[in-house]
Structure formats: C-alpha cells, structure tokens
Amino acid sequence: MNSKPQKILHVTTSKIWNQFQSLPFYETESLKNEGFIHNCTKGQLPNVIGRHFSSHQALILLEIETAKLESPLLMEESYPNDWYPHIYGRLNKDAITRVIPIEADSFGSFILPDNL
C-alpha cells in the first residue's frame, strides 16, 4: 500500500503524554525498541484500543497531520491486508493538530469523537 492518509492517530496515556509537554517532540518506547512509533487510521482506532488499551479508563488521542511530519512515515502491513502508519523517528509536535482526551463508559467502551 503506497497511499498515505492525510491524518493519522496515535493512542497514548496522559502519563506518557505529560512527559513530553515541555519538549518540541514526542516519542515512545516502541521507537527505541522497534524503530518506529505506532499509529493508526480512524477506521483502525477501535481495534487498536481494544487490542492494546482495554485495561485503561482514560486515554489521549493525538491527531497528526502527515504532511507536517519531519520523520519518515511508512504504511506497513501489521496484519494480513491491514496496513498501519508507522513514524520512523520522533514525532514533531507541530504536526499534532489536536490532543483529544477520551474516557471509557461504565461498560469499559471508549466513546470516540465523531469529528476525527
């Protein structure tokens, strides 16, 4: 898959996000361990949250404008026929267009904003 979306999403916790408040960039453990930052598209978001963040009650979504990225963005197949956006380097924070807090409802499901 060669087409890159105009906007991608990154899911994190407030604890991790807060560590980067005074810095011009954001990075994750996966950048150190795997060489890239995991992201997803709007359509992939429910599966990402269910797969990797089901034990959380509150999360932060970073909405990222891909044209503003300073690090390379590659679309890579993580699951059969399911291509995910990976940022190969630090995420420059001026590419982040919105920081969206979301919370789980009483059933543990996250309520996602309509305007992603």
Phi, psi and omega in degrees: 000123183257337184284132180254134179291155178288327179230142175229169181235146173234135180255133178212180177255160178296326179300313180291314181302318183296336178294342185249011185301322184266006182253154180277002182222168177226141175214167185231169174299324180297331177296318179288318186274326185243347178093002180207165176259127179287138175218177178209171173265171179303317181293332180274345187305311181302320179292321179297314180297314180297322183283321191242348186227021185294339181274358182266153176256340180216141181220167175240130173257130173255121176266125189240130175271111189295331180295339182266358181294137175268335178265154180297142175245125177238139172268120185230144181283113179262328176229158181309122180060026178230103187262129183245145177280127179239130177263120182266072180148184179296150174267112175290127188292341177287354173273350179276117183269333178210146172244114190241111175283138175229152181230154177279146175279186183294345178263359180089007179266138179276137177266114183265142179296146179289331189265038176280000000 
